[in-house]
Amino acid sequence: MLIGVMSDTHDNLPKIAAALQLFAGRGVAVILHAGDYVAPFALKLLLKTGIPLVGVLGNNDGERAGLKALCATLYDPPHRLHLGGRLVLLTHDPAGLPSQPEADLIVHGHTHSACIERGEPLVVNPGEAGGWLTGTCTVGVVDLDTMQAEIADLGPQETTPI
């Protein structure tokens, strides 16, 4: 089972669309979002794909009630779920994780720095899909059958926020 992982989209609609196109092209079964959508209009775009979405809120998600009203599978972090026979822990800020989390896969964001830590558990930070901080827009793809992960580049961020 392939899953798409993303975080820190920060209202960047063109990069959200690019991520969704990549996920659809790869045949991901579920998208996990590790927070910082920012506004409900960004979440609306994520929900248009037909690919199931499970997410957590991040520290920059100010309109929490509006976000939660749009998506029944949006949770306060951390959130545990079972996918493809694996226990997944989804959170925004990794600082809040227990020192010995019981999970096969941990997905987090917040640092805007893409990273894969292979081991038990497998830890994936897909980096920032929005690209506002680093100028680099990335997401991740995880194969839950093989527990292999990769970071995919969505191309550079071409404009800066006003």
BELWOLIN-V49018 format. One line per field, one symbol per residue. phi: phi as a letter, one per 30 degrees, with the letter a starting at -180 (. if undefined). Layout:
phi = ???
This chain:
phi = .cbcbaahdhidddddddddddddddidcbccccjidjbedddedddddidebbbbdcdcddceddddddbdccbdddbcbcbhicccccbccddddddbddadbccbbidibdabcdlbddcbcdicddiddciccbbbbbcddchcbbccdcjddcbcdd
